[in-house]
Amino acid sequence: MNHKRHSLVVVAHPSPKSLTAELAKTFITVLSTLSPNHTIDLLDLYAENFDPVFSKEDFKAYNMNITRPKTC
């Protein structure tokens, strides 16, 4: 039985040349080679301008079910 699998690789480092980024690329290359039917997405939180801070205002908006606009 051939099950299709999917992986999401998440990195969070400001330098695209970091050890973290290189390990993620290597992991994706190896997994793609060993399991060609395996789909993989790479999510770079810094490239996405992800803000990990959940402020008091964010928490209030979350509790009131309001979507706050992005500041960046």
C-alpha positions as CSV (number, residue, x, y, z in Angstrom):
1,M,0.0,0.0,0.0
2,N,1.5,3.4,-1.0
3,H,0.4,6.2,1.3
4,K,1.0,9.7,0.2
5,R,2.7,11.8,3.0
6,H,3.3,15.5,3.5
7,S,5.7,17.3,5.7
8,L,6.0,20.9,6.7
9,V,9.5,22.0,7.6
10,V,9.5,25.2,9.7
11,V,12.6,27.4,10.2
12,A,12.9,30.5,12.3
13,H,16.3,32.1,11.9
14,P,17.2,35.5,10.5
15,S,20.0,34.3,8.3
16,P,19.2,32.2,5.2
17,K,22.8,30.9,5.5
18,S,22.4,29.6,9.1
19,L,23.0,26.1,10.2
20,T,19.2,25.9,10.8
21,A,18.5,26.7,7.1
22,E,21.2,24.3,5.9
23,L,19.8,21.5,8.0
24,A,16.3,22.1,6.7
25,K,17.5,22.1,3.1
26,T,19.5,18.9,3.7
27,F,16.5,17.2,5.4
28,I,14.3,18.1,2.4
29,T,16.8,16.9,-0.1
30,V,17.3,13.6,1.7
31,L,13.6,13.0,2.3
32,S,12.8,13.8,-1.3
33,T,15.4,11.3,-2.5
34,L,14.4,8.5,-0.2
35,S,10.7,9.0,-0.6
36,P,9.8,10.6,-4.0
37,N,6.0,10.5,-3.3
38,H,6.5,12.5,-0.2
39,T,5.5,16.2,-0.6
40,I,7.4,18.8,1.5
41,D,6.8,22.5,2.2
42,L,9.3,24.8,3.7
43,L,8.0,27.6,5.9
44,D,10.6,30.3,6.7
45,L,9.1,32.4,9.5
46,Y,11.5,35.3,9.0
47,A,10.8,35.5,5.3
48,E,7.1,35.6,6.2
49,N,7.8,38.5,8.7
50,F,6.2,36.4,11.4
51,D,5.9,38.3,14.7
52,P,6.1,35.9,17.6
53,V,4.9,38.5,20.1
54,F,1.3,38.0,21.2
55,S,0.6,41.4,22.9
56,K,-2.1,42.4,25.4
57,E,-4.0,44.1,22.5
58,D,-3.8,40.9,20.4
59,F,-5.1,38.9,23.3
60,K,-8.0,41.3,23.8
61,A,-8.8,41.2,20.1
62,Y,-8.6,37.4,20.1
63,N,-11.1,37.2,23.0
64,M,-13.4,39.5,21.2
65,N,-13.0,37.6,17.9
66,I,-11.6,40.6,16.1
67,T,-8.8,40.4,13.5
68,R,-6.1,42.9,14.1
69,P,-4.4,44.5,11.1
70,K,-0.7,43.6,10.5
71,T,1.7,46.4,11.5
72,C,4.6,45.3,9.1
